[in-house]
Amino acid sequence: MKDRLRLTFEKDKVADPVVCQMAKQFDVTFSIRRANVETDAGWMDLELQGDDAEIERAIEWLENAGVQVSPAGGDVLAG
């Protein structure tokens, strides 16, 4: 399964390597599609691939880590 997500980071989470930690902890891969990260806030659109249950666990983990997770819009890259 593929899932396109928008991750929104508040100031206290911008510098944390949460996406890397998520990929190490769960059997998922990710592709960053778009991002805008600054010192006080940021967002990232990524495509998450893996088993449905593992993706759900990874999303729950991100939310518990203080990252806002929502569905992302269309892809900016032709594929």
NORVENTA-V359560 format. One line per field, one symbol per residue. phi: phi as a letter, one per 20 degrees, with the letter a starting at -180 (. if undefined). burial: I if it has 16 or more other ideal C-beta (glycine too) atoms within 10 Angstrom, else O. A space follows every 10 residues. Layout:
# NORVENTA-V359560
phi: ???
burial: ???
This chain:
# NORVENTA-V359560
phi: .dcecdddde gfdgefefff ffffececcc cfebabccfd aabbecddcq fgffffffff fgffeneedb fefffedfb
burial: OOIOIIIOIO OOIOOOOIIO OIIOOIOIOI OOIOOOOOOO OIIIIIIIOI OOOOIOIIIO IIOOOOIOIO OIOOOOOOO
